[in-house]
């Protein structure tokens, strides 16, 4: 993999500058300085040292003196600052700080909701990161999902930081860097589970976990105040499709040695029991492939779910079918997974989507995007007949191997209905066990808590209801409610090893990405877009003689998204007369401030249209002066 430094075994990686040079010289106040101070202390005069030791021994052995000894050994505080991923699903990014050193964990994005018309992506507000760019040593990435890596290019365009992650994770990041013209400019450092990277006074240990994408890891962050475990996204799968099971032994070892705080995935905190193994889905695919042996099979799933793709391929090979892939993101992920060895497709099985029609329908499997009903996805275009290369027919069986994300239920239902109207068989949701979650349910969350035995607990990765439920699970396991912290983005959570509490706040929030514009769409623009979408637009155009105040032409009225002008000529004519009268009154009162005139026109027309239609379109007066 180009531009990636790979480290094997239980290794360490020193952080680097943008040029890749070590930071040892810059950290002159770190371990080297501490060693020098210790040497200087040892060089005290012997008599003084003897007296000092004698007095110290007497003080330490005297009753009631232990508290002052502990106070003298107070640990440096660690600051945990989530800039996303709390009270929401997506855009996960957390800052860890201690003694002037800091690093980030993940840097993700999320998709816009229905209140963000026209917006493409939502990324975290990086103001605090940019203000402290000189202290940040790098970014540790837990796994390769978009809500953990999707915002990286937008941050790396503003500040160049080395990235640390597993092989597949950085392979997916590499693809994003190429899209944004950053390939070759950012240092990528590959770590394996048990690998360690040092950031000044802190070090980060990677621990293998199971998830819906290979190479996912939790992080054990070793700090002067104690060990902080951040699970990332995880589940416990004793029969994973690829790789080892979650390293429960290491979590238990950390717990035995003492874990200061646990930051744990809360996505499925409301679900009792345990998540099913991914292998269950493979068994369901075998049954469905046998049931629909005479039909072409189209499977929609998440592009990043490589385990799921592997099982679809396995079923296709078992039933002697060819496999084609549709959807840009699916093609990119599969290509990278094949390149890095995380996907195994026998030679001759994978064909181009252009060649699908050359094979009998019962010999084809198509893997596609669109499991969430996304309007521009391959499956949605097939459902509406807009796909250029694939046409759905009654000879197709479509399997939607995913559960709708909250908020996507209507779009998924619409796609299912459209596919059914085309005569296809559609298998979706709970008709069969064709999807399992990649996130831990309650029993797995309790297991993680029991193994790590944290002193403090901070639920992460979820909406507030998930965080609250997860906090309740921790309390049910015997943790003092005072030691549970439910934070929010921008809140500073600080611990010195003895206490853990919210001590302040930093700038945080969301930045909207629309096309090539990043942050240029704000609340005012969104308000106007929603206004336009709901009520439409009225434009009033008038030309006025600047000196005499005479109306030379107009007012002319243009309507967009409000009413069809030809069917509402009487109302438009009345609005035109009201606009003319408003301008005339302003001229008679010697009002020559165009802002005042525009506001008068806007108010008068708005009052009239509300009386007639009970609607309030956006009114835009345009005055030309001669």
Buried (B, 14 or more C-beta within 10 A) or exposed (E): BEEBBEBEEEBEBBBBBEEEEEBEEEBEEBEEEEEEEEEEEEEEEEEEEEEEEEEEEEEEEEEEEEEEEEEEEEBEBBBBBBBBBBBBBBBBBBBBBBBBBBBBBBBBBBBBEEEBBEBBBBBBBBBBBEEBBEBBBBBBBBBBBBBBBBBBBBBBEEBBBBBBBBBBBBBBBBBBBBEEEBBEEBBBBBBBBBBBBBBBBBBBBBBBBBBBBBBBBBBBBBBBBBBBBBBBBBBBBEEBBBBEEBBBEBBBEBBEEEBBBBBBBBBBBBBEEBBBBBBBBBBBBBEBBEEBEEBBBBBBBBBBBBBBBBBBBBBBBEBEBBBBBBBEBBBBBBBBBBBBEBBEBEEEBBBEBEEBEEBEBBEBBBBBBBBBBBEEBBBBBBBBEEBEBBEBEEBBBBBBBBBBBEEBBEBBBBBBEBBEEBEBBBBBBEEBEBBBBBBBBBBBBBBBBEBBBBBBBBBBBBBBEBBBBBBBBBEEBEBEEEBBBBBBBBBBBBBBBEEBEBEEEBEBEBBBBBEEEBBEBEEEBBEEBBBBEEBBBBBBBBBBEEEEBEBEEBBBBBBBEBBEEEEBEEBBEBBBEBBBBBBEEBBEEEBBEEEEBBBBBBEBBBEBBEEBBEEBBBBBBBBEEE
